[in-house]
Amino acid sequence: MDAGVKGPGVAVILQVDGRIEELLRLPPDSLLGPGVPFEAIIEGGSRAKADLFLDEIRQEGAAFGWELGCFIENRPQPYLFTGLRLDDRFLIICAPHQESLIRLFEEITAVTEIRPSIFRAAFRQLAVSLARRSDARAAEIEDLTRLNRELSSLQEELTRKNAELETLNAENRRLAETDSLTGLLNRRGFFLGAERDFLRARRYNQKFGVILIDIDHFKDVNDRWGHQVGDQALAGLAAVLKAGVRDSDLLARYGGEEFMLIALDGDVEAAGLVADRLRQAIEDAEIATDAGPVRLTVSIGVAAYEAGSSSLDEIIGRADRALYEAKSDGRNRVRRITPA
């Protein structure tokens, strides 16, 4: 054997019973030698796989690129194994990686009596094995790239769906708090906003007015022209109210023909002035309906949050009493109740 063979790895000739007959190449710190069973260099977890490796050599004449755990350098380490059948013996070559395995294969077969036809077939088989491994790796990379693209696409779709869901939820919340006829807040939406205004006013010692509006004799409108015209009159009156308040104020349809307004940053007198202006605007308005222009009047009760108000319900209760007084006094007027 040529002592000039270089590079990591091992090359041995095995007898048919699996014992080492001849060492063709061995690291200097290895304890292997003739007569040692082949399985002695195989780590326990790879023993079954090593048997399959030898069986493939017996049946096919060659086995290439098998990865087995072994103790070639007295420590467990994964090596690539290649084997050829030489009549009644096996040539076993192994190395830590593909490059050193190919180099060692070339070196050993160049100085060993192996028929050229066997050498060519073995090397061709080795090339095919490595090409298959390369193709498998390329296919794996392609699959991973495809999966990453699909995952990115799914992530984009999920982000879009979440945005749509947030928009839908916001729209559902808006619809749940909006009166479909007038487009104003409904009773639920009013109380959500009014409670916030009440807590903020109490915390910062601010004032605000509560204005309760009721349409005078609205039943007569429905009885005379029908509910469709009545709905048109409600929507028209709501538009007059909306045009007469600030964006910061809270305007809602409180009940059938009742409307509620919170006028921020003012006491009962300031809220009363707002109510007077709204009452006059409604009296002057001609509301378009299918039955022609309809004129309406309203009665209004006004109260206000000032220091000492215990709750929003208390203020609304005062506004309701003021509204009752406006109706009792002949309607189409504004009445105020100041805090006790």
Buried (B, 14 or more C-beta within 10 A) or exposed (E): EEEEBEBBBBBBBBBEEBBBBBBBBBEEEBEBEEEBEBBEBBBEEBEEBBBEBBEBBEEEBBBBBBEBBBBBBEEEEEBBBBBBBBEEBBBBBBBBEBEBBBBBBEBBBEBBEBEEEBBEBBBEBBEEBBEEEEEEEEEEEEEEEEEEEEEEEEEEEEEEEEEEEEEEEEEEEEEEBBBEEBEBBBBEBBBBBBEEBBEEBBEEEBBBBBBBBBBBEBEEBBEEBEEEBBBBBBBBBBBBBBEBBEEEBBBBBBEEBBBBBBBBEBBBEBBBBBBBEBBBBBBEBEBEBEBEEBEBBBBBBBBBBBEEBEEBEBBBBBBBBBBBBBBEEEBBBBBBBBBE
